[in-house]
Amino acid sequence: MKKLGGIALGILTVLVVGCKNDQPLPKVIYDKKDQAAKAEKKESDTLTLVDLPIQFDGTQVLLFPVGKVAMYEDKGLKETTYSEIPSHTVSNSSEFEIAGTMTNLKFQVKDTDSLRVLTDKKVLISRVSYLSALSASIKKQLLVYEMEDADTNQDGAINESDIHGLYISALDGTGFQKISPDLQEVIGWNVIHQRGRLYFRTLEDANKNGAFDKSDIVHYFYVDCKVNPLQVHEYFPLQ
């Protein structure tokens, strides 16, 4: 009986440890004492690449996605070499969308060879959407970006585990601006082109526990895309 009790205790210990290890990391860490130390963590070796240009139908601007791919060191050789690159692309494109793990974007307008850089900040762009239907209705060509722009969980890198934000710009990258509030997670957006508006929702960590849960607050916004500069308005559909 004692032996069985010891086995049961061992299994329980493994289960408890396993459960503790499976806890999801918070999206936000508010205590910044360890931020500098974590920022010095050595990152994996990477190679920066620029994809071949993309041009959306009906537009005159070429878009060049920029990103990084991991390099793997072959330690079996006497000399250090990089033996494998999993992919030479950082994005995939469809009719009016680019998706991937992009760290920047470059633009080239018609009849020029120069490239314009979207931003000088460290960001991770997961999706770029061209608002084609809206363009036809308001005669203004706009891009919407889904991205992470800060190391909100302080793990030493900007990645998919940080807070997801929403940006917008003109088709050539000018007027690039954030439209979602800082430290609020974007949980969906759509466009009503007949009204010239982009609607989106965010989740605010109201109880400041670092995670998004049922105790937090959902905010509702729309952007009036017809005016210059673009204006973001919060609205309250539950009142």
C-alpha positions in Angstrom: 0.0 0.0 0.0 2.9 2.4 0.8 4.4 1.7 -2.6 1.1 2.4 -4.4 0.7 5.6 -2.3 4.2 6.7 -3.4 3.3 6.1 -7.1 0.1 8.0 -6.7 1.9 10.9 -5.1 4.5 10.9 -7.9 1.7 11.0 -10.6 0.0 13.8 -8.7 3.3 15.8 -8.6 3.8 15.3 -12.4 0.2 16.5 -13.1 0.7 19.5 -10.9 4.0 20.5 -12.5 2.5 19.8 -15.9 -0.5 22.0 -15.2 1.8 24.8 -14.0 3.9 24.6 -17.1 0.8 24.8 -19.4 -0.3 28.1 -18.0 -0.5 30.7 -20.8 1.8 33.6 -20.7 0.1 37.0 -20.1 -0.2 39.4 -23.0 0.8 42.4 -20.8 3.3 42.6 -17.9 3.1 45.9 -16.1 6.1 45.5 -13.8 9.1 46.8 -15.9 11.9 46.0 -13.5 13.2 43.1 -15.7 12.5 44.6 -19.1 16.1 45.8 -19.8 17.6 42.4 -18.9 15.1 40.5 -21.0 15.7 42.8 -23.9 19.4 41.7 -23.9 18.5 38.0 -24.6 20.3 36.6 -27.6 18.0 36.2 -30.5 18.2 33.3 -33.0 20.3 34.0 -36.1 18.2 35.5 -38.8 18.5 36.7 -42.4 16.5 39.8 -43.5 14.8 39.3 -46.9 12.6 41.4 -49.2 9.9 39.5 -51.1 9.3 40.1 -54.8 6.9 43.0 -55.4 3.1 42.8 -55.2 0.7 45.0 -57.0 -3.0 45.0 -56.2 -5.4 45.1 -59.1 -6.4 48.6 -60.1 -3.5 50.3 -58.4 -0.2 51.9 -59.4 2.0 51.1 -56.4 4.3 48.1 -55.9 4.6 46.7 -52.3 7.7 44.9 -51.1 7.2 42.9 -47.9 10.3 42.8 -45.6 10.9 40.1 -43.0 13.3 37.8 -41.4 13.8 34.0 -41.7 15.6 31.8 -39.2 19.0 30.4 -40.1 20.1 27.0 -38.7 23.7 26.4 -37.8 25.1 23.0 -38.8 27.3 22.1 -35.8 28.4 18.8 -37.3 30.9 20.6 -39.6 34.3 21.9 -38.4 33.5 25.3 -39.8 30.4 27.2 -38.9 28.0 27.2 -41.8 24.3 27.9 -42.4 23.0 24.8 -44.0 19.3 25.3 -44.2 16.8 28.1 -44.8 13.2 26.9 -44.3 11.8 29.5 -46.7 13.0 32.4 -48.9 9.7 34.2 -48.5 8.2 36.2 -45.6 4.6 36.6 -47.0 1.8 35.2 -49.1 -0.5 37.3 -51.1 -4.1 37.0 -52.4 -6.3 39.3 -54.4 -6.4 42.2 -51.9 -4.3 40.9 -49.0 -0.8 40.1 -47.9 -0.2 37.8 -44.9 3.0 36.6 -43.2 5.6 37.6 -40.6 6.7 41.0 -41.9 9.0 43.4 -40.1 8.4 46.3 -42.6 7.0 47.2 -46.0 8.5 49.2 -48.8 6.6 51.0 -51.5 7.4 52.1 -55.1 5.1 54.4 -56.9 4.6 54.4 -60.7 7.5 55.8 -62.9 10.0 55.8 -60.0 12.7 53.4 -58.9 13.0 54.7 -55.3 11.6 52.7 -52.4 9.8 54.3 -49.5 9.9 52.6 -46.1 6.7 52.3 -44.1 8.2 52.7 -40.6 11.5 53.0 -38.7 10.0 51.3 -35.6 10.3 47.6 -34.7 7.1 45.9 -35.5 5.7 42.6 -36.6 3.1 42.8 -39.3 0.8 39.8 -39.8 -1.6 41.1 -42.4 -2.0 44.0 -44.8 -5.4 44.5 -46.5 -6.1 46.8 -49.4 -9.6 48.3 -49.0 -10.6 47.9 -52.6 -14.4 48.3 -52.3 -13.9 51.4 -50.0 -11.5 52.9 -52.5 -14.2 52.7 -55.2 -16.8 54.4 -53.1 -14.7 57.3 -51.5 -12.0 57.6 -54.2 -9.3 57.1 -51.6 -6.9 54.1 -51.6 -6.1 52.8 -48.1 -4.2 49.9 -46.5 -5.0 48.4 -43.1 -2.3 46.6 -41.1 -2.7 44.1 -38.3 0.5 44.0 -36.2 2.3 43.9 -32.9 4.3 47.1 -32.2 5.6 46.7 -28.6 7.0 44.0 -26.4 4.0 44.1 -24.0 4.7 40.8 -22.3 8.4 41.7 -21.8 9.8 38.4 -23.2 12.6 40.3 -25.0 11.0 40.3 -28.5 8.1 41.7 -30.4 6.1 38.7 -31.5 2.6 37.1 -31.8 2.4 36.9 -28.0 2.2 40.6 -27.7 -0.9 42.9 -28.0 -2.4 42.9 -31.5 -3.0 46.5 -32.9 -4.5 48.1 -36.0 -2.9 50.7 -38.3 -3.9 52.4 -41.5 -2.1 54.3 -44.3 -2.5 55.5 -47.8 -1.7 52.9 -50.5 1.9 54.3 -50.9 2.5 54.1 -47.1 2.1 57.8 -46.3 -0.1 58.8 -43.4 0.8 55.7 -41.5 -1.0 55.8 -38.1 -2.2 53.7 -35.3 -6.0 53.7 -34.9 -6.4 51.2 -32.0 -5.6 52.4 -28.5 -2.3 51.3 -26.8 -2.6 48.2 -24.6 -5.9 47.2 -26.1 -6.2 43.9 -28.1 -7.9 44.2 -31.5 -10.6 41.4 -31.7 -12.0 42.1 -35.2 -12.7 44.7 -37.8 -14.7 45.2 -41.0 -15.5 47.9 -43.5 -18.9 49.4 -44.5 -17.9 50.9 -47.8 -21.3 52.5 -48.5 -20.7 54.7 -45.4 -17.0 55.1 -45.8 -16.3 53.6 -42.4 -14.0 51.0 -40.9 -15.3 49.5 -37.7 -13.3 47.6 -35.1 -13.5 46.2 -31.6 -10.8 46.0 -28.9 -10.4 44.4 -25.5 -9.1 46.4 -22.6 -7.3 44.6 -19.6 -9.5 46.5 -17.1 -8.4 44.5 -14.1 -4.7 44.8 -15.0 -4.0 41.1 -14.5 -2.0 40.8 -17.7 -4.5 38.5 -19.5 -7.7 39.1 -21.4 -10.7 37.5 -19.7 -14.4 37.9 -19.0 -13.7 40.7 -16.4 -12.3 43.0 -19.1 -14.0 45.6 -21.3 -14.9 45.5 -25.0 -14.6 48.9 -26.8 -16.2 49.7 -30.1 -14.7 52.2 -32.7 -15.2 53.4 -36.2 -12.9 55.4 -38.5 -14.4 58.0 -40.8 -12.3 57.3 -43.9 -13.9 60.1 -46.0 -12.2 62.9 -44.2 -8.6 64.1 -43.9 -7.0 63.5 -41.5 -8.7 60.2 -40.6 -10.8 60.4 -37.5 -11.4 57.6 -35.0 -14.6 57.6 -33.0 -15.6 55.4 -30.1 -19.3 54.4 -30.0 -21.4 52.6 -27.4 -23.8 50.1 -28.9 -24.7 48.5 -25.5 -26.0 51.7 -24.0 
